[in-house]
Amino acid sequence: MRLFKLVTFFLLSLASCVYCSEAKPYYLNLQECEMMALSQNRQILALNELYKKAKEGKFESISKWLPKIMAISDLFTNQEPQIFPAGKHNTFLTQLSLTQAVFSADKYYDVKLAALQATHLDLLLQALHNDILFNVRSLYYKISLDHEMIANAKEHIDILRNLSDEMQYHYNIGTTILLNVNQAKVAVANATTIYYRRIKDLKSDRDALSELLGYNPGEYRLEIEDDIIPLGDFDELVVKLDKVDEIFNNPINNNTLIYSEGYPKTKLDVMDKLYSYEEIESWEKIAEKFNPILRTQFNEVAIANQEVSKQVGKYFPKVDFVANFGGQPNPYNFYPENTIGSQQFQWGVGVQATWLIFDSFGRESRLKQSRYERNSKQFDYQHSKQTTLRLIRDQIYSIEESVANFATNEGNVILADQTLSQARDQFEIGYITIYDFQIAVNGLIEAKNKLSESAYDLVHAYYGLRHCSGIDVKAQLEKEM
């Protein structure tokens, strides 16, 4: 028995040492994690560079409308004497040319497309911010859940270890059999295995959070401030939970039932009214206007429309203003010399127009292709809108389910604790076996685990609704205005 105690204590101490790194912990709250992720996450930083590139592309497209100045110098040595300059083998020409676009459909629509492309990258960046916020929040409270599950696993071990000590004591004085002693020890070992698994989950989730915040896993020991999920901090969820408290409003003692009269029909009636039609419609309107993925696809439709207009612009001529100064003042005059010092500089000013009249219906085919592409983008946008509205409802349904489960599990923990107390009384007077008592212990721990999981599911569904609607993007846009 002493050896068994020493082995159990050693294993628990080893697990605790693995869990508690020697590095100094840095405690972060959720807001700090969000700020760090939005400023340091490598995916955000990478996409932000592409956004800067897109903005430079917009400036480049505008620059194509501005004057272009080019200097040209040509020097050739020829086998035969040239006519210009007469009898000379060397020819030299210097030219300074200025070109200004007067009308060009390509340049005009390229400016519009470049602006839309920059907007597209901005929307993708907003969508990534939205995703990273959701992932950080989910992981933050998943770590809170890990802490709760570890505490539940530790409590499980403590209860079963006390039972094992009690069985060993009764065996030593001859009031129980060795089977009960061994059965208690096996239960402790099984519970310890679960404890190790919970610690592994915590370590993995903590590394994942470090990666989201822009750090290498293990680079720093990051800890969160909330070891339990603070449902009281979520005003909207508190309102929903208050609506179902009436289902579990009876005083609890050994002679009363935990559930109110009419359960579960009363619970179903409350769940059906948890979200009103107006609330659902409000979330849908926010999603239609601010969901970043939906806005990105709407922008893709706008880009496709401009591509159609650009193809239509192929039917119009291109007009440039040209001013030259040098040895070739215009395309029809050519004044080379044999040295740079003997050049004759002439100026020439004119307008150059080019117009593609017919290209064997190539323009028509490209125009049709762009229209088909535009139509496809419109249908994609409409489908995404349908999907977004469906996901909004799914998240609301998940909140309703999680509220119901949390209320049920909250009452179930009270009932399981009451059951364990009753089982202990029955076990001590010999009415039930150790196996029956262990079932009651497992029932209490399972009820606590489910309560913790339902709290996480509720928070996860709530942030899922915010993520799907884009309400945090809305808040950021309003802050920037």
N, C-alpha and C positions, 0 to 999 in steps of 0.2 A: 504493500500500500504506500509506504514512504517513497519507494522508487517511482511508483506511478505519479505521485504528487510532484516529485522533482522533475520528471520528464515533461509533465503538463506545464509546469511553471517555466521551464526552459524554453519550450516551444512558444508559449505566449510572449515571453520576453524577447525571443528572437524575432517574432513577427512585429513586435512593437519597435524594435530597433530598426528593422527594415523600413517600417512606416515612418519613423521619426528620423529624418536625416540630421547629420551633425551640422549641416549648413544653417546659417541664420535664416529664419523664415521671414518672408515679406508678406504682410497681411494686406489684402486688397478688398475693397468693397466692389459692388457691381458697377457703379458709375466709373470708378477708376479703371476697371477692366475694360469697359466700353471705350473710354478715351484712349487707353493704350493701344487697343486693337485697331481703332480707326486711324491712329497716327503711325503705327509700327508694323501692322500686318503686311507680310511680304506680297500677298496677292493684291492688296490695295495699292501698295507702292508701285508694283509693276504696271497695273492698269492705269494708275495716275500718270506714269511716264508716257503711255500711249495716248492718253488724253491731251497731254502737252504737245505731243507730236501732231495730233489732229488739229489743235489750235494753230500750230505753225503752218500746217497745210492750208488752213483757211487764209492766213496772211499771204501765203505763196500764191494762191489763186487770185487774190486781189491784186498782187503785184504784176500779174500778167496783163492787167488793164493799163498799167502805168507805162511811161515811155521806156523804150529799150535803146541803149546807145552801144554801138559796137565799133571798135577800131580794127582795121585790117591792114596788114603790110605784106606785100608779096615781092620777092626778089628771085628772078630766074636768069640763068645763063643759057643761051641758046646756041645751037650748032651754026645756024645761018644768021646773017644779019637781018634785023627786023625792020619793018616799014615804019613802025612807031616804037621808039625814036629811030629816025632814018639811019641805016647803016650801022646800028649798034647791036652787039651780041647780048648785052645785059638789058633786062627790063625790070623796072621798079615801079610799084604803085602803092600809094597809101590812101586809105579811105576811112572816113568817119561817117557813120550812118546812124540816124535816129528813126525809130519806128514807133508809131502810136496807133493802137487799135482804135478804130472808129466804130465799127460794128462787127461783132462776132458772137453768134449764138452759142458756140462751144464755150467761149470764155465766160459769157454771162451765166450760163447754167452751171459751169464748173464752180463759180463763186458760190452759188446757191447750194450746190451739192457738198462743197467743202464745209459750209456752215452747218448743214444737216449732219455731216459726218462727225463734226466736233460735238454737236448736240448728242449724237448717238453714243459717242464714247462717254460723255458726261452722264447720260442716262444709265449706261452700263456700270459706271462707277457708283452711281446712286444705288443701283440694284445690288452691287457687291457690298456696299456699306450695309444695306438692309439685310443681306444674307449673313454677313459677319456679325452684326448685332444679334441676330437670332441665334447663331451658333454660340456666341459668347454667353448669352443669357442661358441657353440650354445647358451648356457645360458648367457654368457657374452653379446653377441649382442642382445639376447632376452630382457635383462634388458635395453639395449640401446633403443630397440624398445618400451619397456614399458614407458620409459621417454618421447619418442616422442609422443606416444599415449596419455599420460597424458597431455602433452602440447597442443595437438590438442583438447582434451576434455575441457581443461580450456579455450582455445580460443573460442570453441563452446559456452560455458556458458557465456563468456564475451559478445560476439556478441548478443546472445539472451537476455541477461539481459539488455543491452543497448536498444534493441528493446522494451523490456517490459517497461522500464522507459519512452521511447518515447511514447508508447501507453497510458500509464497512464497520461502523460502530456496532450496528445491530448484529452483524455477522460475528464480530469478536465476542459479543456477550451471548451468542447462540439464539437470537430471536429472529433470524432470517437465514436464507440459504445463499450459497455461493453464486447461484444463478442470478439472483437479484443484484449482487455486487458487480458481477461481470457485465450485466445488462446496463447498469448505470455508467460503467467505465466506457463502454462502446458508445453510448449516447454522448458523452463528453468528447470523445475523439471525433465523432461525426460533426458535432457542432463546431469544433475547432477548425475542421476543414473548411466549413462555410466562412468562418472568421478570416482565414487566409485569403479566400476568394474575394471577400469584400475589400480587403486591403489592396489586393491586386487591381481591382476595379478603380479604387481611389487613385492609385499611382498612375494608371493609364489615363484616366480623365484629367489628372493634374498636368501630365505631359501634353495632352491634347490642348488644354487651355494655354499652356506656355507657348505652344506653336501658334495658336491664334493671336496671342499678344505680341508675337514677333520675336520670341526668344527660342533658343534651342532647348529641347527637352533636357532637363537636368542642369541647365546653365544657372538657374536660380531656383531656390526653394520657394515657390509661390503658394501662399495659403489664402483662403477666403475668410472673410469675417463672419459669414453666416453658416454656423455648423448645423442649423436646422432651417427648414424652409419657412420664411416669415410670411405666411399667408395674410396676416394682419396688415402688411404693408401695401396690399393690393386692394384699393378701395372698391373697385368694380367687382372683384371676386367676393369681398366681404358682404356686399349687398346681395349677391346671389346666394351665398351660404346662409345668410340670415333668413332667406325665404324658406329654407328647408329645415331650419332649427326646430320648427314646430313639430316635426316628425319625431324628434328625440327630446321632447321637453318634459318627460316624466322624471321625478326623482328616482334615483337608483338606490335600491337596497336589496336585501336578500329576499324580499317578499313581493317585489314588483317586477313587471316586465319592462324591458328597455324600450320597446317600440310603442308609440302611441296607438290609440284605438283606430282601427280602420286601415292599419298598415298591411300591405304595401300600396293599396289604392290611393291613399292620401299622398304618398310620395309620387306616384305617377301623375296625379293631377297637378302637383306643384311643378314637376319637371316640364310639363306641357306649357306652362306659363312663365318659365324662367326667362326667356327672351321674347319680347313682344315683336309684333310685325314691324313696328316703327324702328326698333333697335336694329333688327336685321337689315332693313332697308337703308338705314343710316350707314352701317358698315359697308354695304354694297356700293353706295354712292362714293364713299371714300376710296374704295378699291378701284372703281372705274376711273377716278380722276388721278389717283396718286400711286397705284401699284406700279413699281418701276419697270417690271418686265412688260406689262401692258403698254406703258408709255413708250418703251423701247420699240415695241412692234408697231405702234402707231407712227412713230418716227420713221420706221422702215417703209411704211406705206407712203409717207411724204417723200422719202428718197426715191422710191419707185416712180412716183408721179413726176418728179423732176427729170428722171431718166427718160420718161416718155416725152416730156417737153423738149429735152435736149435732142432727141431723135427727130422731132418735128422741126427743130431749128436747123437741121441739116439741109432743108430745102431752101434756105435763105443764103444770099451771098455773104462773103466776108470782105470787109472794107478796112484798109489800113492807110494811115497817113505816113509818108516816107519823106525824110529830108536827108540829103547826102552832101558831103563836102570832101573833095579830094580828086583823085584821078579818074573816077567813074561817077560823075554827078547824077547820072541816071542810067538805066539799063541799055540805053541806045548810044551813049557816048563813052569813049574809052581813051584816056590820055596817059599812057605810061611814059616813063623816062628811064634813063639808064643809071641815074644816081639820085640819092635822096635830095640833094641840093638843087637839082635842076627840074624838080617836079612843077607841073602847072596845076594849081588847085582851082577847081570849078565847083559851084554849088548847084544843086538841083532839088526841087521840091515837087511832090506829086501825090496822087492818090492811087492806090492799087486795089482793085476789086477782083476777087475770084469767086466763081459761081459754078458749082457742079450741076450740070443740066440733067444728065442721065447716067446712071451706073448699073444698068441692067437689073433694075428693081432691087438692088441691094439695100437701099435706104428703106424701101417699103417693108422688106423682110425684117430688118432690124427694128423698125417701128412696131411691127406686130409682136416681135419677141418681147420688147419692153412692155407692151400693153399686157401680154400674158403674164409677165413677171409681176406687174403691178396688181393684176387681178388675184394672183396667187397670194401676194402679201396681204391683200384685203381680207381674203378668206382666212388666212392664218391669224390675223388680228381678231376677226370675229370669233374664231374658235378659242383663242386665248381669253377673250372676254368671257365666253361661256364657262371656260375652265376656272377662271378666277372667281366668278360668282359662285360656282359650285364649291370651290375650296373654302370660300368665306363661310358658306353654310356648314361645310364639314367641320371647320374649326369651332363654330358655334355649337354644333352637335357634340363635339369632343368636350367642350367646356361643360355642357349640360350633363354628359355622361360622367365626367370627372367630379362635378359637384355632387352628383348622386352617389358615386362610389365613395367619395370622401365622407359624406354624411353617414353612409352605411358603415364604413370601416371605423369611423370615429365611435359610433355606438357599439360596433363589434368588439373594439378593444376593451370597452367597459364591461361588456358581457363576458369576454374571454378572461379578463382579470377576475371577475366574479366567479366564473367557472373554475379557475385555478384554485381560488381560495376554498371553494366547496370541495374540490377534488383532494386538496391537502387534508381537510378535515376527515373526509371519507377514507383516505389512505392511512392516516394515523390510527384509525380504529379498526383497520383491516377489512373495510367493506370493498375496496377496489385494490387491484394489483399495481405494482410499480409501472407496468406497461400502460395502464389506464392513466396513471398520474403523468407519465411522460407525454402522452397524447395531449393532456390539458396544457402542459408546458409548451409543447410545440404549437398548440393552437393559439396561445397568447402571443408568442413571438411572430407567428405567421400573420396574426391580426395587426400587430404593430408594423410589420414590414409592409403589409398592404396599405395601411394608413399612410405611411411615408411615401410609398409609390403613388398613391392616389393624389397626395399633395403635389408631388412632382408632376404628375400627369396634368393636373389642373393648371399649374403655372406654365407648363410647356404648351398646353393648348391655348392659354391666354396670349402668350408671346407668339404662338403660331398665327393667331388671329391678327395681331398687330403686324406681323411679318407679311402676311398675305394681303392685308389691306393697304400697306404702305403708309400707315399713319405716322410712323416715325420719320419717313421721308418728308411727309407733309409738314411736320413740326420743324424739320431742319430748313425746308424751303421758306417757311414763314419767318423763321429766325433770321435768314439771310436777307429778306426783303426790307 
